[in-house]
Amino acid sequence: MDFPAPLPRSDLAERAFDRASGAPLVPGNTVRVLLDAQENYPAWLEAIRSAQRSILFENYIIEEDEVGLAFAEELAGRARAGVKVRLIRDWLGSRAGASRRLWSTLEEAGVQLRVFNPPSLASPLGWVSRDHRKMVAVDGRVGFVSGLCVSKRWLGDPERRIAPWRDTGVELHGPAVAWIERAFKEVWDLTGAPLPAEELSVPHTVARAGAVSVRIVAGQPTSSGLFRLDQMIAAAAQRTLWLTDAYFVGFVPYVQALRVAARDGVDIRLLVPSTTDLPLISALSRSGYRPLLEAGVRVFEWNGSMLHAKTAVADGRWARVGSSNLNLASFVGNYELDVAIEDPTIARTLEDVYLRDLANSTEITLSGHRRVQPLAPRDKSTPKGSGRPPVGAVRFVTAVSAAAASGTRALGAVERGIELAVAGGLLVLATVGFLWPAALAYPLAVLGVWLAITLMVREHRHSRQRKIDEKASPPGQAPRAAESGSTAAREANPD
């Protein structure tokens, strides 16, 4: 079957998006939006059961409950049937949800297991970086990218009348699956022996499956590819930019981009949970509402059990679905995986989903009152900036600082609660410092010694390796380490 070519676009614009995201535009795919566990889990399990050659499975949280056991049974069954099954779990995300028995059962069946970033004396602060990705790839034929972990929490609890968690994923067929496999290889290679390149699909040899163009944005610590892409979308949006996020914490440059777009008349909406499994993040999220609301960004809180989706849709033609939250940890700290989709049909689907979600949400306003959101977009005939309060500098601070800057702004109940919590915490810290100074000094001293020893050990290893490389390299040639580093770079970023 012949599929229409992607819409024409500026070479300069495409190059800018390629460089910002670190991900090329991949045409020739089909994309299906999957909502919540009731659509995602069955699709994942069906693909796993159909595997003939390989299964790549990567997830932040895998728990030993009815959901985790169902996936473990299917993965083990395919491994026993001779399928190469590889699984990556994050140490922190999965450390308390499953027993050693579960992992042993999988290994005995032939599943190759890797654990990302377990604690190490050689890396005192290494625990900060996590593998937050959620993906499945089967036979180079089908791939899934989502925000869902493997846990019964996503199913809810009907007996206690707790609704399922609200989450979104996508199913992909076509050349994009090869790029999902390469994203898996990045993390797999960090945890042990590398995954053989010949076992991966080659993008240009995978048959086209549809007409949808996507980017597989594989976020890495300090790479900030998705952050740069999201900034560009905020800058380029002309009509709408609707965001859903589970753990939003305002990050200065991104908040500024949203504010500028809203002041320019773009209908910016942010949907976040009203209740969350991480109360501290919820408080930080709410502390950042005021600067957004002042610029005209509309903020909504989901009224269901938990909103865990991470999506964006702009101008009815661009969309994003994946694991990245709008906070510093996802932008520059974690390994994340998202799909940026350039297709009007998928964008309209996600717009419809967004409007349905708003029907179960409450809008937050500057007055402190909350009202139910009307579903129609903002009237574009209103002059830009009309009726909006003046805006000042955007800072990544709490509402306390915002109030102090103006001197006249009344804080809402949520903001007052944050003020009191911060004040109480500072008083407790000060009291401990005055009465038991050793309680603060000793941990800092231990951390300092630990870091110093770690740095000295690393320098010793590097020095020894340099000497080995210099002896092994013929005169006039660069040391092997430089050559191997270049090779590693080429392998990590294939053409």
N, C-alpha and C positions, 0 to 999 in steps of 0.2 A: 504494500500500500504506500502511495506517495503522500507525504505530509507537507503542508505549506511551510515555506521558509520563515524564520523569525523576522519580526518587524525590523526594517532598516534603522540604524542608529549611527551616531557620529563615531568615527574611529577614535577621536580624541576622548570622547566621553567614555567609551568602552575601555580604553587604556587606563583612564583614571580610576574606573571601578575595579579593573583587574589589579592595579597596583595598590589601591586602598585596602581591598579585601584580601589580597594574596591568593585569589581564586579566580581562574578563568571562567568565562561564560561557556557552559556546556549545553549545546542544543540537542534536540532529538529525543526528549524524554516524555514519559507520562508521569503525572503526579496525582495522587489521590489523598485528599485531606481526611485524616482519621481523628475522631473526637473521643476523648475519654478512654478509660480502660476497656469499655464494652466494644469498641471498634479496633483499638490498637492491639490488645493482647491476642484476640483470635486471629488477626492477620499475621502477627509475628509467629504464632504457633503453627499456623497452616504453612507458612513458608519454611519453617524449620523441618516440619514433617516431610516436606517435598524435596529436601536437600539431597543431592546426589554426589556432590564433590566437596564442598566446603561450607562451613558456617563460621562467621566472625561475629562475636557477641560482646558488646562492651556496655557496661552500665555502672552508674555511681553507687546505687543501692540495690543489693540483691538480698532479700530476706527469706528466711526458712519458714514460710507459711504456705498456705494453699496455692498461692500464686507462684512463689519461688520453687516449690516442689513440683508443680506442673511443668515449669520450664526445665527444671533439672532432669525430670524424667524424659522429656522429649530430646534434650541435648545428649543425654547419656545413651538413649536408644539409637540416635543417628551415629554417635561415635562407635558403638558396638557394630553398626552396620558398615563400618569402614569409611564414613565421612570424616574429613579432617575438621574437628570442632575446636575452635580456640575461643577462650573467654577471658576477658579482663574485668576485674572489679577493683574499685577504689578501696584502699585499706580503711580510710576514715569512714567513708560512707557505709561500708558493709561490715565493719568490725564487730558490731553488736547484734546484728540481725540474723546471723546464721552461725551454726556450730561447725567445728572442724569436721564433723562427720559428713556434712553435706558436701564439702569440698573433696573429702577423701572418696566419697561415692562417685563423684564425677571423674576424678582422676583414675580410679580403678576401671571406669568404663572406657577410658581412652581420651577424655576431654583434656586438652592442654590448657592449664590455668596459669594466669599471671595476676599478681597483686601490684597495684600501682602505689608507689611511694610509701612503703611502710616506714615506721620510725627508724632512724639511723643515727648513731653517735657521730658519724662523719658529717651530718647535716642538721645542726640544731634547729634551724628554721625551715627545713625542707617540708615540714608538714603543712605549711601555708598553701603550697601548690597542690591542687587536687585534680583528678580525672573526673570531670563532671559530665562527660559525654554519655549519651544514650543512643545506641545504634545497633542495628542488625544488618548483616549482608549475607546473602545466600547464593552460592554458585555464580557470583558475578551477574546474576539475573535480576534480583530484586533487593532493594535496600530500604531500611526504615531509619528515620531520624526523628527524634521527638523529645519531649520534656518528661516522659514517664519513666519512673524507676520500676523495679520488679518487687511489688509489695501489695498486700491486700488493702493497704490504706487507700489505694487508687480505686478500689471497688466500693468503698463505703461500708456501712453496717446497717442493712435493712432492719434488723431486729431492734436496733437502737434509733432507727429513723435518721441515720446519718447518711446523707447523700454521697455518691461517689465524688472523688476529686475531679475538678474541671481541668482537663489537660488536652493538648493538641499534638499530633504527630503527622508525618506524611509518609506515604509509600511511593517509592520511585522505581521505574523500569527504564532502562536505556543506558547510555554511556556514563551518566552521573554515578551509577553504582560503582564503577571502577574508581572514582575519586573518593567515594565513601570507604572503599577497601584501603586506599592509600592513607586515609586519615587514621584508620585502625592500625596500620603498620607503624605509623609514627609513635604511638604509645606502646605498642607491642615491643618495638625495638628498644625502647627505654627500659624495659623491665627484664631483659635477658637477651638470649641469642636472637638475631634478627629473623624476621619472617622472609623466606626466600622470595626474591622479586618475581621469579618465574611462576609462582603460585598466584600472583595477582592478575586481574584482568587488565588488558591494555585498552585505554579509553577509545582510541580511534578504531579498534577492531570490534567493539561492542555494537551490535546492530541498533539502529535507531528504533525507538518504540513509540514515539509521538512527536509533537511539535512544541513542547514546552522547553524553554531554556532556563537553566538554573546555575547557581554557583554553590559549590560545597565549601563552606567557610569553616576551615578547621583551625579553631583558635588555640594558640599556645601562649604560655606565660611570656609577657613582655612583647608579644607580637601585635596585639591590639587591632587585628584585621577587622573584626566585626565592629569594633568601636568606630574605626575610621569609616567603614561602610555606612553605619547608621548615621554618623554625622553628615555624610554626603547626601543620604536620603532626606534627612531633616532639612538640609539646605536646598535640595532640589524640589521637594514637594511643592506643588502649586495649589492643591485643593484640599486634600485630607491626609492626615497621618494618624492612624489609630493604633495604639500600643496596648498590649496586655503583658503584665509582668507579675511574677510571684513574689519577688524580693527586691523591689525597687528601692535604691538608695541614691539620691541625687549626686551626680558626679559633675563637677563644675562645667567642663567644656560641653558635655551633652545637654545639661540643663540649659546652658546658654543657647545652644542650637535650637532647642525646642521653644524657648522664649522668643527668640528672634523670628522664627517661623510663625508663631502664633500672633505676634505683633504685626506681621506682614499679611495677616488675614487667612492663614492656613488653619483649617479646623483640626486642631491637635487634641486628642483625647488619650487619657491614660487610665486603664482599668487595672486595679490591684485588689488583693483580697482584703476583706474586713476582719477576718480571723485567720490566723496562720499558725503553723507548727513552730515558728521561730519568733516569739513575741518581741525580742530585742530588735529584729529587723523591721517588724511592723512599726515600732515606735520611731525608728530612724526614718522609715519611709514617710510617715505622717509629718515628721518635723520638716520635710522638704516640700510639703504641699504649697505653702504660702507663696514662695517666689514663682511657682508655676501658675497658680491661680491669678496672681497679680498681672501676669503677662497675657492672660486669656486662655491658657491651657485648661481644659476641662478634666477634672479628676473624679473618678467613680470608684466605689468600693463594692465588690461582689458580695452578695448576701448569702451565698451557699456555704458549704462546709469548708472548702479550701479551693482556691484558684491557683493552679500550679503552671498554667500555660505561659509560654514565652513566644509571643507572636507580634508581628507588625504588618500593617497593610497601608499602602500609600497610593493615592490618586487612582484607585481602581485598576492598577496595572502592575504593581510591585508588591511582593509579600515576603515575609521571613518567618520560618518556624524552626525551632530547635531547642537547645539546652541552655542558651546564654540568658542570664538575667541582666537587667539594666543596673549594674553596680560594678564597683571597682574590681571585685574578686573575679567576676566573669570576663570583664573587659581585658584585664592584664595579668590575672593571677592563675587562672585555671586552664586546663585543656577542655575546650568546648567544641561543639559541632552544631552547625546551623545550615539550613538550606535557604538561600535567597532565590526567589522565584520571580521571573519576569514573564507574566502571563495574565491577561485580563480575566480569563475564566476563573483561574484559581484565586485571583485577587477578589473578584466579586463573591466567590464562595466564602472567603474569609471575612469579607465585609458583612455578609448576611449572618454569619456566626457571631460576629462582634455585636451586631444590633440585637440579636437574641440574648446575648450575654448582658447587654445593658438593660434589657427588660427585667433582669433579676438583680439589678444593682441600684445603688443610691448615689446621687451626685453630691459632692462636697463643695460648699460655697464659702466665700470669704466671710460672710456674715455669721458663720457658725451654724446656720440652719442647713438641713439636708433635704433635698427634694429628689423625687424620682425623675430620671432623665427622659425628656421627650426624644423620640427616636429620629426625628428629622435633623439633618446637619444644620450648622449655623448658617444664617442668611448671608450669602456672599455679597448682597447689595449694600450691606452696612459698610460705611467708609472705614478704611484701615485705621485701627487704633481708636475708633470712636467709642466713647463710653468706658474706656479702660483706665484704671489708675496709672499714674506715672510709675515708671520702673527705675530701679537703681541697679547697682552692680550685683551680679549673681555670685553667691558664695556657697561653698559646700560647708554649711554651718547649720546649727540648730536654729529653731525659731527664736530662741533666746537672743542670739546675736542679731537677728533681723529686727526684733523689737527694740533692742538697745540702739540700733542704728537710726531708727526713725524717732524714737522717744514718745510717740503718740499712738502707736499701733496696739490695739487691744488683742491680747492672746486668747485663743480659744481654749476650751477645756482640755483638749488633747495636748496642746502646747504647754499649758500650765502643768499638766502631769509630767511632761518631759523635763520641765524646769525643776520641779521638785525632786524627780529621780536623780538628775545630774547633781543637784545641790547636796542631796543625801549621800550620794556616792563620794563626792569630794570631801564631805565632812568625815565619813568613815575612814577614808584614806589618810586624811590629815591626823585623825585621832590615833590611828595605828602608827603613823610616823612619829608622833610625839611620845607616845607611851611605850612602844616597842620598836624602836628604830631598826633593831637587828632583823626584825621580820621582813623589812623591805631591803635592807642592805645585803643580807646573806644570799637571797635568791639572785640579786643582780650580780653579786660577786661570782657565784657559781656559773651563771650564764656567760660572764665575761671570760672566765678561765676556759670554759667549754669552747667558746668561739675562737679564742686564741690558739688552743691546742689544735682545733680543726684546721685553722688556716695554716699553721706550721706544718701539719701532716700533709696537707694538699701541696704546699710549696715544695716539700721534700720529694713527693711523688713526681711532681712536674719536672723538678730539677733532674731527678734520676732518669725520667723518660727522655728528656732532652739530650742527656749524655748518650743514652742508648741510640737515639735517632742520629746523632752526629757521628757516632762510630759506624753506624750501618750505612750512612749515605756516602756515595762516591764523592771525591773532591769536585767542587764547582756546582754541585746539585743541592737543591733544597732538601732539608730533612724529610724523612718519610712521613712524619706526623703532619706536615703541612699538606703533603699530597693526599694522605688518607682523609684529612679534614675536608679537602675540596671534594673528594669522592663522596664522602658522607653527605655533604651539602647537596651535591647533585642528586643523590638517591632520595634525600628527603624532599626535594623539590623537583620532581620529574618534569620533563617537557610535556 
